[in-house]
Amino acid sequence: MKNKLSWFAVPYVVWMALLVVVPILIMVVYAFTTAEMEGTLENFAEMGAYAAVFLRSFRLALVATLICLLIGYPVSYWMAQEGAGFQRVAMALIMLPMWMNFLLRTYSWMSILENNGLLNQLFQAVGLLELLGVDHIQMLRTSGAVVLGMVYNYLPFMILPIYSVIVKLDHSLLEAARDLGADSSGVFRKVILPLSLPGVISGITMVFVPAVSTFAISRLLGGGTQMMLGDLIEQQFVGGSYNPHLGAAIALVMMVIVVVCMAAMNHFGEGEEQAVML
């Protein structure tokens, strides 16, 4: 019976091999070769010229992840404390933007943030622009616009895992903490927060990974002035500076950095959970 069931995994294994393993192997080969397919490390040496792009990508991704955490944790905690009806409505409202196309959501922010967009029109109507002595406030094509786009698009990925952990907490633990004299803040700091760390770690990972590798948000809201790693990699494959070997090297380094960060965060989360259990 077990051997028969194992055959059902064959399509999945083949699918993963073709669409995950093979592309990674091709990327590794390209990263360590030249255009003549000769072995080299020059592709990695050339990345030094793009150190500013690396720093900008990780800085903006970290800022966006931190903002998502500061917003997402209170929202998740609040949802978990409410009744089932409120939770269903809140979940629908959080998921609703994700049912729309990603590019459409990002384009909508362009119409809001541009020089003659909705926000600048609002500022003009209330007299803020006249007070500042300017025609408009530059919001589009800035790092702030890129971070805003990241937070808007990836915030649900922070809320959902944290909420799913908090809502499943054993209430007997909370009651035991109160019986032992802990007040509400003490219960939160010593029980709820440590036990919710797996959800926090999952949320950080699910936000940081797509944020650091995004290219649509930085291109549309950054207007090409806030180039990030995703833009740089795409440029090497389809842009004017065509160099797939350099693009593969950058993608490989970024993948290694992301995997290391994920492993470190998961290890930290497991350590905190074990400490709480002890």
matplotlib code that plots the C-alpha trace (Angstrom):
import matplotlib.pyplot as plt

x = [0.0, 2.8, 4.6, 1.4, 0.9, 4.5, 3.8, 1.4, 4.5, 6.2, 4.5, 5.3, 9.0, 9.2, 7.5, 9.9, 12.9, 12.0, 10.9, 13.1, 16.2, 17.1, 16.8, 19.0, 21.6, 21.5, 22.0, 25.0, 26.6, 26.1, 27.4, 30.7, 31.3, 31.9, 30.1, 32.4, 31.3, 34.8, 35.1, 35.7, 35.1, 35.0, 31.2, 31.4, 34.2, 32.1, 29.4, 31.5, 30.4, 26.8, 27.4, 25.1, 22.3, 22.8, 22.8, 19.7, 17.8, 18.5, 17.9, 14.5, 13.5, 14.4, 12.5, 9.5, 9.6, 9.9, 7.0, 4.9, 5.8, 4.9, 1.5, 0.9, 1.5, -1.0, -3.6, -3.1, -3.3, -6.5, -8.1, -7.3, -9.0, -12.3, -15.1, -15.4, -17.7, -15.3, -12.3, -14.1, -14.9, -11.4, -9.8, -11.9, -10.9, -7.2, -7.4, -9.5, -6.7, -4.8, -7.6, -6.7, -3.7, -0.4, 0.5, -2.9, -2.6, 0.9, -0.3, -3.1, -0.5, 1.1, -2.1, -2.2, 1.4, 2.2, 2.7, -0.9, -2.2, -4.9, -2.8, -1.3, -4.8, -5.9, -3.0, -3.8, -7.4, -6.6, -4.0, -0.9, 0.9, 0.4, 1.6, 4.7, 5.2, 5.5, 3.5, 3.5, 5.1, 7.4, 6.3, 6.7, 10.2, 11.4, 12.6, 9.6, 7.2, 9.0, 8.7, 5.0, 4.4, 6.2, 4.2, 0.9, 1.5, 3.2, 1.4, -1.0, 1.9, 2.9, -0.6, -1.8, 1.0, 1.1, -2.7, -2.8, -0.4, -2.0, -5.5, -4.5, -2.7, -3.8, -6.0, -5.2, -1.7, -3.0, -5.3, -2.4, -0.3, -3.0, -3.6, 0.1, -0.2, 0.7, -1.2, -2.3, 1.1, 2.9, 0.8, 1.6, 5.3, 6.0, 3.5, 1.8, 4.8, 7.3, 4.8, 3.9, 7.5, 7.2, 4.5, 6.6, 9.6, 7.3, 5.9, 9.4, 10.5, 7.5, 7.8, 11.6, 12.2, 9.9, 10.7, 14.5, 14.0, 11.2, 11.5, 8.0, 7.4, 10.8, 10.4, 6.9, 7.0, 10.7, 10.6, 14.0, 15.8, 15.6, 17.2, 17.1, 18.5, 15.4, 15.8, 19.6, 19.1, 16.3, 18.6, 21.3, 18.8, 16.5, 17.9, 20.4, 23.4, 22.8, 25.0, 23.2, 26.4, 26.6, 22.9, 23.1, 26.0, 24.0, 20.9, 23.0, 24.6, 21.2, 19.7, 22.5, 22.1, 18.3, 18.7, 21.3, 19.0, 16.0, 18.1, 19.2, 15.7, 14.3, 17.0, 16.3, 12.6, 13.2, 15.6, 13.1, 10.3, 12.4, 13.3, 9.6, 8.8, 11.6]
y = [0.0, 2.4, 1.7, 2.4, 5.7, 6.7, 6.8, 9.7, 11.8, 11.2, 14.1, 16.5, 15.3, 15.8, 19.2, 20.4, 19.0, 20.8, 24.1, 24.5, 22.2, 22.5, 26.4, 26.6, 24.4, 26.5, 29.6, 28.1, 27.1, 30.6, 32.3, 30.5, 30.7, 33.3, 33.9, 31.2, 28.9, 28.9, 28.7, 32.0, 34.0, 37.4, 37.6, 37.7, 40.3, 42.6, 42.7, 45.1, 47.9, 47.3, 47.4, 50.5, 48.4, 45.6, 48.0, 49.8, 46.6, 45.2, 48.5, 49.2, 45.5, 45.7, 49.0, 47.6, 44.4, 46.3, 48.5, 45.4, 43.9, 47.0, 47.2, 43.5, 42.2, 44.6, 43.9, 40.1, 40.3, 42.4, 40.1, 37.0, 38.6, 39.3, 36.9, 34.5, 36.8, 39.8, 37.6, 36.4, 40.0, 41.2, 38.3, 39.1, 42.7, 41.8, 39.3, 41.5, 43.5, 40.3, 39.1, 42.0, 41.9, 42.8, 45.3, 46.9, 47.5, 49.0, 51.2, 52.6, 54.0, 55.8, 57.7, 58.5, 59.6, 61.4, 65.1, 65.8, 62.8, 62.4, 63.3, 66.4, 67.5, 67.0, 69.0, 71.8, 71.8, 72.2, 74.9, 72.9, 73.4, 77.1, 77.2, 75.3, 77.5, 74.6, 73.4, 69.8, 67.4, 64.9, 61.5, 59.3, 58.1, 58.1, 55.4, 56.2, 55.3, 52.0, 51.2, 52.1, 49.8, 47.0, 47.5, 47.7, 44.6, 42.4, 43.4, 40.5, 38.1, 39.4, 39.4, 36.0, 33.8, 35.8, 35.7, 31.9, 31.3, 33.7, 32.5, 28.8, 29.6, 27.3, 29.6, 27.4, 28.8, 32.3, 31.5, 29.8, 32.9, 35.1, 32.6, 33.0, 36.7, 38.0, 41.1, 41.6, 43.1, 40.3, 37.6, 39.3, 39.6, 36.3, 34.0, 35.4, 37.1, 34.2, 31.6, 33.8, 34.0, 31.2, 33.3, 36.4, 34.6, 33.2, 36.7, 38.3, 35.7, 35.9, 39.7, 40.1, 37.6, 39.1, 42.6, 42.3, 40.7, 42.9, 44.8, 45.8, 48.0, 49.7, 50.3, 51.7, 53.6, 54.3, 55.4, 53.9, 56.1, 53.4, 50.4, 47.3, 43.8, 42.5, 45.4, 44.8, 41.1, 41.7, 44.3, 41.7, 39.3, 41.5, 45.0, 47.0, 45.8, 42.1, 39.9, 36.7, 35.4, 38.4, 38.3, 34.7, 35.5, 38.2, 36.0, 33.2, 35.5, 36.9, 33.4, 32.3, 35.4, 34.9, 31.2, 32.1, 34.8, 32.4, 29.6, 32.1, 33.4, 29.8, 28.8, 31.9, 31.1, 27.5, 28.6, 31.0, 28.4, 25.9, 28.5, 29.2, 25.5, 25.2]
z = [0.0, 0.9, -2.4, -4.3, -2.5, -3.1, -6.9, -6.3, -5.3, -8.7, -10.5, -7.6, -7.6, -11.4, -11.2, -8.5, -10.3, -13.6, -12.1, -9.0, -9.0, -12.7, -12.8, -9.6, -11.2, -14.4, -12.3, -10.5, -13.8, -15.2, -12.1, -12.3, -16.1, -18.7, -22.0, -23.5, -20.7, -19.1, -15.3, -13.6, -10.4, -12.2, -12.0, -8.2, -8.3, -10.5, -7.9, -5.8, -8.2, -7.0, -3.3, -3.0, -4.6, -2.1, 0.8, -0.4, -1.0, 2.5, 4.2, 2.6, 3.1, 6.7, 7.2, 5.5, 7.5, 10.8, 9.9, 9.0, 12.3, 14.3, 12.5, 12.1, 15.6, 17.4, 14.6, 15.0, 18.8, 18.6, 16.1, 18.3, 21.3, 19.5, 18.7, 15.8, 13.8, 14.1, 13.1, 9.9, 8.9, 9.7, 7.8, 4.8, 4.9, 5.2, 2.3, 0.1, -1.5, -2.2, -4.5, -6.9, -9.2, -7.6, -10.4, -10.3, -6.6, -7.1, -10.0, -7.8, -5.4, -8.4, -9.0, -5.3, -4.8, -8.1, -8.3, -9.4, -7.6, -5.0, -2.0, -3.5, -4.6, -1.0, 0.3, -2.1, -1.1, 2.6, 1.8, 2.9, -0.4, -0.2, 3.4, 2.4, -0.7, -3.1, -6.1, -4.9, -2.4, -4.0, -2.9, -5.9, -7.0, -3.4, -1.0, 1.2, -1.7, -2.2, 1.5, 1.4, -1.5, 0.3, 3.5, 1.6, -0.4, 2.2, 5.4, 5.2, 5.1, 8.6, 10.1, 9.1, 10.6, 13.8, 14.1, 13.4, 16.3, 18.9, 18.2, 18.9, 22.3, 25.1, 27.3, 30.4, 30.2, 30.4, 33.3, 35.1, 34.7, 36.1, 39.0, 39.8, 40.1, 36.7, 35.5, 31.9, 30.8, 32.6, 30.8, 27.5, 28.1, 29.7, 28.0, 24.8, 23.3, 23.7, 22.5, 19.5, 18.3, 15.8, 14.0, 14.3, 12.7, 9.9, 9.3, 9.2, 6.7, 4.5, 4.3, 4.1, 1.4, -1.3, -0.2, -0.7, -4.1, -5.4, -8.7, -9.7, -6.6, -6.8, -10.5, -10.4, -7.2, -7.2, -10.8, -11.5, -9.0, -6.2, -8.0, -5.9, -6.4, -8.3, -10.8, -11.1, -11.8, -14.3, -16.0, -16.6, -18.3, -20.3, -20.0, -22.0, -20.0, -20.9, -18.8, -17.6, -15.9, -13.7, -13.1, -12.1, -9.7, -8.0, -7.7, -6.2, -3.6, -2.7, -2.4, -0.1, 2.1, 2.3, 3.2, 5.9, 7.3, 7.3, 9.0, 11.7, 12.3, 12.5, 14.9, 17.1, 17.1, 18.1, 20.9, 22.3, 22.2, 24.0, 26.7, 27.3, 27.6, 30.2]

ax = plt.figure().add_subplot(projection="3d")
ax.plot(x, y, z, "-o")
ax.set_aspect("equal")
plt.show()
